[in-house]
Amino acid sequence: MASTVELRACRAADLDATTLYALLRLRVDVFVVEQGCAYPELDGRDLLPSTRHLWLADDEAIVGTLRLLKEHDGYRIGRVCLAPAARGLGHTTRLMRAALAETGTATVRLAAQSHLVGMYARYGFTVDGPEFLDDGIPHTPMRRG
């Protein structure tokens, strides 16, 4: 992996087809293939005018991504994922800090895979409801602000 990993962000309308494809490919590789969840990854929200995509890329590929959705009472962070080779290098922190910088003091929600509740707590999120199963994986609703 290249030593320089750049943070990038833009609205859905400003994504070129090659970048959008790479973002979706990483998400499918992680959520559908690696985690074995057959679910509709393409949910129609990636191209909404208010959706922001944040990602980390080196010279060769996109190594991590998340999407930031505008909701009626704040924001929702979702589809947070990293390529296996990029994990444990602080990239999630870069993505989360960038997303939270864009939300300011607004309420932000997410559905954390339950084993990651502690990680999201480091960014100020607290549990905001009972655990639930999503495609067979335990998730916990969390909120910040």
FENCOR-V966986 format. One record per pair of residues at least 12 apart in sequence whose ideal C-beta (glycine too) atoms are under 10 Angstrom apart, sorted by the first residue. I is the first residue (numbers start at 1). J is the second residue. D is the distance in Angstrom with one decimal. If there is no record, write none. Layout:
BEGIN
i	j	d
I	J	D
I	J	D
END
This chain:
BEGIN
i	j	d
1	58	5.8
1	59	9.2
1	60	7.5
1	61	8.5
1	63	6.9
1	83	8.5
1	85	5.6
1	86	6.8
1	89	8.5
2	57	9.2
2	58	3.7
2	59	4.4
2	60	6.2
2	61	9.1
2	63	9.1
3	58	7.9
3	59	9.3
4	57	9.6
4	58	6.5
4	59	7.3
5	55	9.9
5	56	5.0
5	57	6.9
5	58	4.9
5	59	9.3
5	62	9.8
5	63	6.1
5	64	8.1
5	86	7.7
5	89	8.1
5	90	9.6
5	91	6.8
5	94	8.0
6	55	9.1
6	56	6.9
6	57	5.7
6	58	7.6
6	59	9.3
6	94	9.9
7	54	7.0
7	55	7.7
7	56	5.8
7	57	8.5
7	64	9.3
7	91	9.1
7	94	5.7
7	95	7.5
7	97	9.2
7	98	5.7
8	53	8.4
8	54	7.2
8	55	5.5
8	56	7.5
8	57	6.2
8	62	8.8
8	65	9.6
8	98	9.5
9	52	6.0
9	53	6.7
9	54	4.4
9	55	7.5
9	66	9.8
9	68	8.4
9	95	9.5
9	98	6.5
9	99	8.5
9	101	9.9
9	102	7.6
10	51	10.0
10	52	7.2
10	53	6.3
10	54	8.6
10	55	9.2
11	47	9.8
11	48	9.2
11	49	7.0
11	50	7.6
11	51	6.9
11	52	5.9
11	53	7.8
11	68	9.9
12	45	8.9
12	46	6.1
12	47	4.7
12	48	6.3
12	49	6.8
12	50	8.3
12	51	4.6
12	52	7.8
12	53	6.6
12	67	8.7
13	47	7.8
13	48	9.4
13	49	6.3
13	51	9.1
14	52	9.7
14	53	9.0
15	46	8.5
15	47	8.4
15	51	9.5
15	53	6.3
15	55	9.8
19	53	8.2
19	55	7.8
19	57	8.5
19	62	7.6
20	46	7.3
20	47	8.3
20	53	8.0
21	62	9.8
22	55	8.2
22	57	8.1
22	61	6.9
22	62	4.6
22	65	8.7
23	46	7.9
23	53	6.1
23	54	9.7
23	55	6.0
23	57	9.8
23	62	6.1
23	64	10.0
23	65	5.1
23	66	9.7
23	67	8.3
23	79	8.6
23	81	9.6
24	41	7.0
24	42	7.1
24	46	7.3
24	62	10.0
24	65	9.2
24	79	9.4
25	61	9.3
25	62	8.1
26	55	8.2
26	61	8.1
26	62	5.5
26	63	7.9
26	64	7.7
26	65	5.9
26	79	9.4
26	81	6.3
26	82	8.3
26	83	6.2
26	86	9.7
27	41	5.9
27	42	9.5
27	46	9.3
27	62	9.9
27	65	6.8
27	66	9.7
27	67	8.9
27	78	9.9
27	79	5.5
27	80	9.6
27	81	5.8
28	41	5.5
28	42	9.0
28	81	9.8
29	81	8.4
29	83	7.5
29	84	8.9
30	64	9.7
30	65	9.3
30	79	9.1
30	80	9.5
30	81	4.1
30	82	7.5
30	83	7.5
30	84	8.2
31	79	7.7
31	81	6.6
31	135	8.4
31	137	9.2
32	135	9.4
34	81	9.0
34	83	9.7
34	84	7.4
35	81	9.4
35	113	8.7
35	135	8.1
35	136	9.1
35	137	6.7
36	135	8.7
36	136	8.2
36	137	9.2
37	134	8.2
37	135	3.9
37	136	6.8
37	137	6.7
38	135	7.6
38	136	9.9
39	134	8.1
39	135	4.9
39	136	9.7
41	79	8.4
43	78	9.4
43	79	9.4
45	67	7.4
45	69	6.0
45	76	9.2
45	78	8.2
45	79	9.1
46	67	6.6
46	69	9.4
46	79	8.5
48	67	9.7
48	69	7.3
48	70	8.0
49	70	9.0
50	68	8.9
50	69	7.2
50	70	3.9
50	71	9.1
50	75	9.4
51	67	5.9
51	68	7.1
51	69	5.7
51	70	7.5
51	76	10.0
51	78	9.9
52	66	9.2
52	67	6.9
52	68	4.2
52	69	8.1
52	70	8.2
52	75	8.9
52	98	9.6
52	99	7.8
52	102	6.5
52	103	9.7
53	65	6.8
53	66	7.9
53	67	5.4
53	68	7.8
53	79	9.0
54	66	5.4
54	67	7.5
54	68	6.6
54	77	9.3
54	80	9.5
54	94	9.0
54	95	5.6
54	96	9.2
54	98	5.4
54	99	5.7
54	102	8.2
55	67	9.3
55	91	10.0
55	95	7.8
55	98	9.8
56	82	8.0
56	83	9.4
56	86	7.3
56	89	9.6
56	91	5.4
56	92	9.5
56	94	6.4
56	95	6.5
56	98	9.3
58	83	9.9
58	86	8.6
61	83	7.2
61	85	9.5
61	86	9.3
62	82	9.9
62	83	7.7
62	86	9.4
63	81	9.9
63	82	6.4
63	83	4.8
63	84	9.7
63	85	7.3
63	86	3.9
63	87	9.3
63	89	8.7
63	91	6.5
64	80	8.1
64	81	6.7
64	82	4.1
64	83	6.8
64	86	5.5
64	87	8.7
64	89	9.2
64	91	4.6
64	92	7.1
64	94	8.0
64	95	5.8
65	79	6.7
65	80	7.7
65	81	6.2
65	82	8.1
65	83	9.4
65	91	9.9
65	95	7.4
66	78	7.0
66	79	5.9
66	80	4.3
66	81	7.5
66	82	9.6
66	92	8.6
66	95	5.1
66	96	7.6
66	98	8.8
66	99	6.0
66	110	9.2
67	79	4.9
67	80	8.5
67	99	8.8
68	95	9.9
68	98	9.1
68	99	5.1
68	100	9.3
68	102	6.3
68	103	7.3
68	108	8.6
69	109	9.4
70	103	9.3
70	106	9.2
71	106	9.3
71	107	8.5
71	108	9.2
71	109	7.4
73	106	8.3
73	107	5.9
73	109	8.9
74	103	7.2
74	104	9.9
74	105	9.7
74	106	4.4
74	107	3.3
74	108	5.8
74	109	6.7
74	143	8.7
74	144	9.0
74	145	7.0
75	99	8.0
75	100	9.1
75	102	8.0
75	103	4.8
75	104	9.4
75	106	5.8
75	107	7.3
75	108	4.8
75	109	7.4
75	110	9.2
75	144	9.3
75	145	9.2
76	103	9.9
76	107	9.6
76	108	7.2
76	109	5.1
76	110	6.5
76	111	8.5
77	95	8.9
77	96	7.5
77	99	5.5
77	100	8.2
77	103	8.4
77	108	6.1
77	109	7.6
77	110	4.5
77	111	9.3
77	112	9.6
77	120	8.9
77	123	9.3
77	125	9.1
77	142	9.3
77	144	9.0
78	109	9.2
78	110	6.5
78	111	7.3
79	110	10.0
80	92	6.9
80	95	6.7
80	96	7.6
80	99	8.7
80	110	7.7
80	112	8.8
80	113	9.3
80	116	8.6
80	119	9.7
80	120	9.0
81	95	9.5
82	95	8.3
92	116	9.1
92	119	7.1
92	120	9.5
92	122	9.8
92	123	9.3
93	119	9.3
93	122	8.3
93	123	8.3
96	108	10.0
96	110	9.6
96	119	8.9
96	120	8.0
96	122	8.6
96	123	5.1
96	124	9.8
96	125	9.4
97	123	7.7
99	123	9.1
100	123	6.4
100	124	7.8
100	125	9.7
100	144	7.4
100	145	9.4
103	144	8.3
103	145	7.9
104	145	9.0
105	144	9.8
105	145	6.1
106	144	9.1
106	145	6.2
107	128	9.8
107	143	6.5
107	144	7.1
107	145	4.4
108	123	9.0
108	124	8.7
108	125	7.6
108	142	8.9
108	143	7.2
108	144	4.6
108	145	6.0
109	125	8.6
109	128	6.9
109	129	9.7
109	141	6.9
109	142	6.9
109	143	5.2
109	144	7.8
109	145	9.3
110	123	9.5
110	125	6.7
110	128	9.3
110	139	9.3
110	140	9.3
110	141	7.8
110	142	5.3
110	143	8.1
110	144	8.3
111	128	9.6
111	129	9.3
111	132	8.0
111	134	6.8
111	139	4.6
111	140	7.2
111	141	5.6
111	142	7.4
112	125	7.4
112	127	8.8
112	131	9.8
112	138	9.6
112	139	6.4
112	140	5.2
112	141	7.9
112	142	5.2
113	134	8.5
113	137	5.8
113	138	7.1
113	139	5.9
113	140	8.0
114	127	9.7
114	131	5.7
114	132	9.3
114	133	9.7
114	137	8.0
114	138	4.0
114	139	6.1
114	140	4.8
115	137	9.1
115	138	7.7
115	139	10.0
115	140	9.4
116	139	9.3
116	140	8.6
116	142	9.4
117	131	9.1
117	138	9.8
117	139	9.5
117	140	5.2
117	142	6.9
120	140	8.7
120	142	5.4
120	144	8.4
121	142	7.9
121	144	9.7
123	142	9.4
123	144	6.8
124	142	9.6
124	143	9.5
124	144	4.6
124	145	7.7
125	140	9.5
125	141	9.7
125	142	4.0
125	143	6.5
125	144	4.7
125	145	9.3
126	142	6.5
126	143	6.2
126	144	7.4
126	145	9.9
127	140	5.7
127	141	7.2
127	142	6.0
127	143	8.2
128	140	8.3
128	141	4.7
128	142	5.6
128	143	3.8
128	144	9.2
129	141	4.0
129	142	8.6
129	143	8.6
END
